[in-house]
Amino acid sequence: MLTEQQLLDAPEDNYMDDDQLEFFKNLLESQIAEIEGNVVSAQTSLKEQQHAADELDKAAVAEGIRTRIRFLDRQTKLLPKLREALRRIEENEFGYCEATGEPIGIRRLLARPTATLCAEEKTRQEEREKTFRKSAP
């Protein structure tokens, strides 16, 4: 299996070849497993915190619960994106911008393996959103 450095050093002709797809498939699968474990752990912790609270530390417990709920929310929103990226690997669509068809790029995919837009298209999209927000009443 490729290392991250080998992935970065690979020639452009190797973009999204079988080895690179396998690297990202393994990365996504490990992130899914990690998040699923984190979610179970956070849920267990929430249950334990709710039962262990006494009158003196209810505020601290409540803040801890809010923090864990925000964490769970972010994690549960990320899971479908990771699974969708796995689907794109299976359908040979992974690594290419869904708007332009251009390569997203190894560095961007390493930073955000769920990316569906190349950096240029993402920037254009954000500029359009910014312009729209400024013109909205």
C-alpha positions in Angstrom: 0.0 0.0 0.0 1.1 3.5 -0.8 2.3 5.9 1.9 1.1 9.5 1.9 4.5 10.7 0.7 4.5 8.2 -2.2 1.1 9.5 -3.1 2.4 13.0 -3.1 5.5 12.1 -5.1 3.6 10.0 -7.7 3.6 11.3 -11.3 0.4 13.0 -12.6 -0.1 10.0 -14.9 -0.8 7.9 -11.9 -3.7 10.1 -10.7 -6.5 8.0 -9.3 -4.9 4.7 -10.4 -5.8 1.5 -8.5 -3.1 2.1 -5.9 -4.2 5.7 -5.2 -7.9 4.6 -5.1 -7.0 1.8 -2.6 -5.1 4.4 -0.4 -8.2 6.6 -0.2 -10.5 3.7 0.3 -8.5 2.6 3.3 -8.3 6.1 4.6 -12.0 6.6 4.3 -12.8 3.2 5.9 -10.5 4.0 8.8 -12.1 7.4 9.3 -15.6 5.8 9.3 -14.5 3.2 11.9 -12.9 5.9 14.1 -16.0 8.1 14.0 -18.3 5.2 14.7 -16.2 4.4 17.7 -16.1 8.0 18.8 -19.9 8.3 18.5 -20.5 5.2 20.6 -18.0 6.4 23.2 -19.6 9.9 23.3 -23.1 8.4 23.7 -21.9 6.2 26.6 -20.2 9.2 28.2 -23.4 11.2 27.9 -25.4 8.6 29.6 -22.9 8.3 32.4 -22.7 12.0 32.9 -26.4 12.4 33.2 -26.6 9.8 36.0 -23.6 11.0 37.9 -24.6 14.6 38.3 -25.1 16.0 41.8 -26.5 19.4 42.6 -23.1 21.1 43.0 -21.8 20.4 39.5 -24.9 20.4 37.3 -23.7 23.5 35.4 -20.4 21.8 34.6 -22.2 18.6 33.6 -24.6 20.6 31.4 -21.7 22.3 29.6 -20.0 19.0 29.1 -23.2 17.5 27.6 -23.6 20.5 25.2 -20.0 20.0 24.1 -20.5 16.3 23.5 -23.7 16.9 21.6 -22.0 19.3 19.3 -19.3 16.8 18.7 -21.8 14.0 18.0 -23.6 16.3 15.6 -20.5 17.1 13.6 -19.4 13.4 13.6 -22.8 12.2 12.5 -22.9 14.8 9.7 -19.5 13.6 8.5 -20.3 9.9 8.2 -22.7 10.2 5.2 -20.1 12.3 3.4 -17.4 9.7 4.0 -19.7 6.9 2.8 -20.5 8.9 -0.3 -16.8 9.3 -1.0 -16.5 5.5 -0.8 -19.4 5.2 -3.2 -17.5 7.5 -5.6 -14.5 5.3 -5.4 -16.5 2.3 -6.3 -18.0 4.1 -9.3 -14.6 5.5 -10.4 -15.8 9.1 -9.8 -13.5 9.8 -6.8 -10.9 12.6 -7.2 -12.6 14.5 -9.9 -14.6 17.8 -9.6 -18.3 17.2 -10.0 -18.7 20.6 -11.6 -15.8 20.7 -14.1 -14.5 17.1 -14.3 -11.0 18.3 -13.5 -8.8 16.5 -11.0 -9.4 17.7 -7.4 -5.7 17.0 -6.5 -4.0 14.7 -4.1 -3.1 17.5 -1.5 -6.7 18.6 -1.3 -8.0 15.1 -1.0 -5.5 14.3 1.7 -6.8 17.3 3.6 -10.4 16.7 2.9 -11.1 13.2 1.4 -14.8 14.1 1.1 -14.1 17.0 -1.3 -16.2 16.9 -4.5 -15.0 20.2 -6.0 -11.6 21.2 -7.1 -10.1 24.2 -5.3 -10.8 26.6 -8.1 -14.5 25.7 -8.4 -14.9 25.8 -4.6 -13.5 29.3 -4.6 -15.8 30.3 -7.4 -18.8 28.9 -5.5 -17.8 30.7 -2.3 -17.5 34.0 -4.2 -20.9 33.5 -5.7 -22.3 32.8 -2.2 -20.6 35.9 -0.8 -22.0 38.1 -3.6 -25.4 36.6 -3.1 -25.3 37.3 0.7 -24.3 40.9 0.1 -27.1 41.5 -2.4 -29.8 39.8 -0.3 -32.0 42.1 1.8 
